[in-house]
Amino acid sequence: MTTETEAPQGTARRGFTGASGTAPWLVIAAFLLPALALYGLFVIYPISQSIRYSVFNWNGLEALTNFVGLENFRTAFTDPLFLEAMRHNAIIIGLSLIFQIPFALAVAVMLNQNLRARGMLRLFFFAPYILSEVVTGVVFRQILRPDGFVDQTLSAAGGESLVQTWFGDPTIVLYTVFFVISWKYFGFHMILLLAGLQLIPVELDEAASIDGATWWQHFRYVTLPLIGPTLRVSVFLSIIGSIQLFDLVWVMTKGGPVNASSTMATYLVDWAFRRSQFGYASAVSVIIFVASLVVALFYNRFVLKRDLEGALTG
């Protein structure tokens, strides 16, 4: 019986691999080649070209003849405007971790309860993420413009003292932009965290209730540790997104007024397409790429290491 059952399997295996055993590698190569070609064309090639342009003083039209080495990088790190843009990115990262992620977690916990119309509530909170950044930016420019919807609403409610030039005051424009960013993206983090909450076994919730755990004890010692991997991924995506932030800021403020809401990406676009300094802008793009890469490597090494090891061993 053993010989009879093993023979067809061996025959099938030999029929798939061929005499030399090269067929699996041909299949693997056939599947991988299109993906690798697209990755090389749209990721590796642009990165390599940016690195190449970053060591030239180039206006985007002439030949690459004016080699300046690392001078573009030195200029960037000594430019107060670029350092200010880096500080703005850091502020947005901090505000996202302090306000956006906890708020998304709170909404996810609420919508994980047995509420009426919770499906509609989930759709309502997730809907802003579906909108494009350009549409969101244009809408909020109109809502927050002087004597716009927000100003008129505050005045009608007796809050004239709260009326501000939301995008015109350098002291508050960055926080106004962050509010719009949070409105746009918190639904994405909410859905991620809600998915993590729904993976928690019901038996653990019941056991905690039987043991007499309070709501806070249940959240602290059962819910939070079990959604830890999802929460860490959400934090990682928030950090990377904040480093590369461009669309909303450019549509709403273009980094103004007086660079009070600039980011590294808006600084890059300003130098590339307004001042035609593509060599210098390429150096800035390399800095953003390296910053994102370093954050990703360190985060995966020191924060996501346990989660990744669990996935691999599983």
C-alpha positions in Angstrom: 0.0 0.0 0.0 2.8 2.4 0.8 4.5 1.8 -2.5 1.3 2.2 -4.5 0.4 5.4 -2.8 3.9 6.9 -3.1 4.4 6.1 -6.7 1.8 8.5 -8.1 3.0 11.2 -5.8 6.6 10.7 -7.0 5.5 10.7 -10.6 3.5 13.8 -10.2 6.4 15.5 -8.4 8.8 14.5 -11.2 6.3 15.6 -13.8 6.2 19.1 -12.3 9.9 19.5 -11.7 11.2 17.9 -14.8 14.3 15.7 -15.1 16.7 18.4 -14.0 14.4 20.0 -11.4 14.5 23.4 -13.0 10.8 23.9 -13.7 10.0 25.4 -10.3 12.7 28.0 -10.7 11.3 28.9 -14.1 7.8 29.3 -12.7 9.1 31.4 -9.8 11.1 33.6 -12.2 8.0 34.0 -14.5 5.9 35.2 -11.6 8.6 37.4 -10.1 10.0 39.0 -13.3 7.0 41.4 -14.0 6.9 42.6 -10.4 10.7 43.1 -10.2 10.6 44.9 -13.6 7.9 47.3 -12.3 9.7 47.8 -9.0 12.9 48.6 -10.7 11.3 51.0 -13.2 9.2 52.9 -10.7 11.2 52.7 -7.4 14.8 51.8 -7.9 15.4 53.9 -11.1 13.9 57.1 -9.6 15.8 56.7 -6.4 19.1 56.1 -8.3 18.4 59.1 -10.5 17.6 61.4 -7.5 20.9 60.4 -5.9 22.7 61.1 -9.2 21.1 64.5 -9.6 21.7 65.5 -5.9 25.4 65.9 -6.5 25.0 68.4 -9.3 23.9 72.0 -9.5 21.3 71.4 -12.1 18.3 73.5 -13.3 16.5 70.5 -15.0 17.2 71.6 -18.6 21.0 71.8 -19.1 23.4 68.9 -19.2 24.8 67.5 -15.9 28.1 69.2 -15.9 28.3 71.3 -12.8 29.3 68.7 -10.2 29.2 70.0 -6.6 29.5 66.8 -4.6 27.9 67.1 -1.2 27.4 70.8 -1.3 23.7 70.6 -1.8 23.4 68.5 1.4 25.5 71.0 3.3 23.3 73.8 2.0 20.1 72.0 3.1 21.3 71.3 6.7 22.5 74.9 7.1 19.3 76.5 5.7 17.1 77.8 8.5 14.0 77.3 6.3 14.8 73.6 5.8 15.5 73.1 9.5 12.2 74.8 10.3 10.4 72.4 7.8 12.0 69.5 9.6 10.8 70.8 12.9 7.3 71.1 11.5 7.4 67.4 10.4 8.5 66.5 13.9 5.7 68.5 15.5 3.1 66.8 13.3 4.6 63.4 14.3 4.3 64.3 18.0 0.8 65.6 17.6 -0.3 62.5 15.7 1.0 60.2 18.4 -0.5 62.2 21.2 -3.9 63.0 19.7 -4.7 61.3 16.4 -3.9 57.7 17.4 -5.5 57.8 20.8 -8.6 59.4 19.4 -8.8 56.7 16.7 -8.4 54.0 19.3 -11.1 55.5 21.5 -13.5 55.6 18.5 -12.6 52.1 17.5 -13.3 50.9 21.1 -16.7 52.7 21.0 -17.7 51.2 17.6 -16.6 47.7 18.8 -19.5 47.8 21.2 -23.0 46.5 20.4 -24.4 49.9 19.3 -27.3 50.6 17.1 -26.4 51.8 13.6 -22.7 51.1 14.3 -22.3 50.2 10.7 -23.4 53.6 9.6 -21.1 55.2 12.2 -18.1 53.3 11.0 -18.9 54.4 7.4 -19.3 58.0 8.7 -16.0 58.1 10.4 -14.1 56.3 7.6 -15.6 58.4 4.8 -13.1 61.3 5.0 -10.2 58.9 4.3 -11.9 58.0 0.9 -11.7 61.6 -0.2 -8.7 62.7 -2.1 -6.2 65.1 -0.5 -6.9 67.8 -3.1 -10.6 67.7 -2.5 -10.1 67.8 1.3 -7.7 70.7 1.0 -10.0 72.8 -1.2 -13.1 72.1 1.0 -11.3 73.2 4.2 -9.8 76.2 2.5 -13.4 77.4 1.9 -14.7 76.3 5.3 -11.8 78.1 7.2 -11.4 81.1 5.0 -12.0 84.6 6.5 -15.8 85.1 7.1 -16.3 81.5 6.0 -18.5 78.8 7.4 -16.5 78.3 10.7 -16.2 82.1 11.3 -19.9 82.7 10.7 -20.9 79.7 12.9 -18.7 81.0 15.8 -20.1 84.5 15.4 -23.7 83.3 15.4 -23.0 81.3 18.5 -21.6 84.3 20.3 -18.0 83.2 19.9 -16.6 86.2 18.1 -13.5 86.1 20.2 -12.7 82.6 18.8 -12.7 83.8 15.2 -9.2 83.5 13.8 -7.4 83.8 10.5 -6.9 80.1 10.5 -4.6 79.8 7.5 -3.1 83.4 7.8 -1.8 83.4 11.4 1.7 81.9 11.6 1.2 81.0 15.2 -1.8 78.7 14.6 -1.6 77.7 10.9 0.4 74.5 11.6 -2.2 73.3 14.2 -5.0 74.1 11.8 -3.3 72.0 9.2 -2.9 69.2 11.7 -6.6 69.3 12.5 -7.4 68.8 8.9 -4.9 66.0 8.6 -6.4 64.3 11.7 -9.9 64.6 10.2 -8.7 63.1 7.0 -6.7 60.1 8.3 -8.0 59.1 11.7 -10.7 57.0 10.1 -7.9 54.8 8.5 -6.3 54.2 11.9 -9.7 53.6 13.4 -10.5 50.8 10.9 -7.1 49.2 11.5 -7.6 49.2 15.3 -11.2 48.1 14.9 -10.0 45.1 13.0 -7.5 44.3 15.7 -10.2 44.6 18.4 -12.4 42.2 16.6 -9.7 39.6 16.5 -9.7 39.4 20.4 -11.3 36.1 21.4 -14.6 36.5 23.2 -13.6 34.0 25.8 -11.0 36.4 27.1 -13.5 39.1 27.6 -15.9 36.8 29.4 -13.1 35.5 31.6 -12.1 39.0 32.6 -15.8 39.8 33.4 -16.1 36.7 35.5 -13.0 37.6 37.4 -14.6 41.0 38.3 -12.3 43.2 36.2 -13.3 46.8 35.9 -13.6 48.4 32.5 -10.1 50.0 32.8 -8.5 46.8 34.0 -10.1 44.9 31.1 -8.8 47.5 28.7 -5.3 47.8 30.3 -4.5 44.1 30.8 -6.6 42.4 28.0 -7.5 44.7 25.2 -4.4 46.9 24.9 -1.8 44.0 24.9 -3.8 42.0 22.4 -4.1 44.9 19.9 -0.5 45.9 20.5 0.7 44.6 17.1 -2.0 46.5 15.2 -1.4 49.6 17.3 2.3 49.5 16.5 1.6 49.2 12.8 -0.7 52.1 13.0 1.9 54.2 14.8 4.5 53.3 12.2 2.2 54.3 9.3 1.5 57.6 11.0 5.1 58.4 11.5 6.1 57.6 7.9 3.1 59.5 6.6 4.0 62.6 8.7 7.6 62.6 7.4 6.4 62.5 3.8 3.4 64.9 4.2 2.8 67.1 1.2 -0.6 67.0 -0.5 -2.8 68.6 2.1 -0.3 71.2 3.1 0.4 72.3 -0.4 -3.2 72.6 -1.4 -4.2 74.6 1.7 -1.2 76.8 2.5 1.7 75.9 0.2 3.8 76.0 3.3 2.8 79.6 4.3 2.4 82.1 5.6 6.1 82.9 5.9 6.9 79.1 5.9 5.0 78.6 9.1 3.4 75.4 7.8 6.1 74.2 5.5 7.2 70.5 5.5 10.3 68.9 3.9 8.2 67.9 0.9 6.7 71.3 0.3 10.2 72.8 0.7 11.4 70.3 -1.9 8.6 71.2 -4.4 9.2 74.9 -3.9 12.9 74.6 -4.8 12.3 72.2 -7.7 9.3 73.7 -9.6 9.3 77.4 -8.4 13.0 78.0 -8.4 14.2 75.4 -11.0 16.9 74.1 -8.7 16.4 70.4 -9.4 19.8 69.3 -8.2 19.3 70.9 -4.8 15.7 69.6 -4.6 17.0 66.1 -5.4 19.3 66.3 -2.5 16.3 67.2 -0.3 14.4 64.2 -1.7 17.4 62.0 -0.8 17.3 63.4 2.8 13.6 62.6 3.1 14.2 59.1 1.7 17.0 58.4 4.1 15.0 59.7 7.0 12.1 57.5 6.1 14.3 54.5 5.6 16.2 55.0 8.9 12.9 55.3 10.8 11.5 52.2 9.1 14.6 50.1 9.8 14.9 51.2 13.4 11.2 50.8 14.0 11.2 47.3 12.5 14.3 46.4 14.5 13.3 47.6 17.9 9.5 47.9 17.9 8.1 45.4 15.4 10.8 42.7 16.0 8.6 40.7 18.4 5.6 40.9 16.1 7.5 39.9 13.0 9.2 37.0 14.9 5.8 35.7 16.0 4.5 35.9 12.4 7.5 34.0 11.1 7.4 31.3 13.8 3.6 31.0 13.3 
